[in-house]
């Protein structure tokens, strides 16, 4: 069925290093790709999103890249800080069965001091 | 102060009892959603509603029921038919089904 695959499920990086989380999607009609951050005990919050008419978008230390041909997109966090520790979810619009957004399975990012 | 609220934050019930989780939003959003999150797992869609008086089953609707009588409110009832109800439940809303979703703080339900 239509889904979004996210890797890795857990990621540990040294403070100051970069972190990369990757997602692939199956619906070729998908055109909106948001990323959410969920801190412990809270609901997810949107941190950055990208639409299919652009290949990259940056916001300070975070960036998202999109490859529509390969149907994959990635989240890049540079100069990681302790407050970046959280669970990150990618998502994509789904049109084939119903118009909605579907989420990846999440990546638990830990920043080592 | 606009937002989406869920209450209570923690809820405890005995097995065999139905329980209703509250979700309210004052963002004037048409679409609302319920997700279930288990430890170390992603977000699984239970039910969603694109407009008042209409709702659709998500991927794991069995044992749950919802209503959408008002735009602002989308309560979720966890029935005794739900085999494994203990989980973290998240409610969300969006302007439309393909827009940014705003999540509530969640309700942690424990059934013993």
Interface residues (C-beta under 8 A of the other chain):
Chain A: X6 X9 X32 X34 X36 X41 X42 X43 X44 X45 X46 X49 X89 X93 X98 X99 X100 X101 X102 X103 X104 X105 X106 X108
Chain B: X40 X41 X42 X43 X45 X48 X56 X90 X92 X97 X98 X100 X101 X103 X104 X105 X106
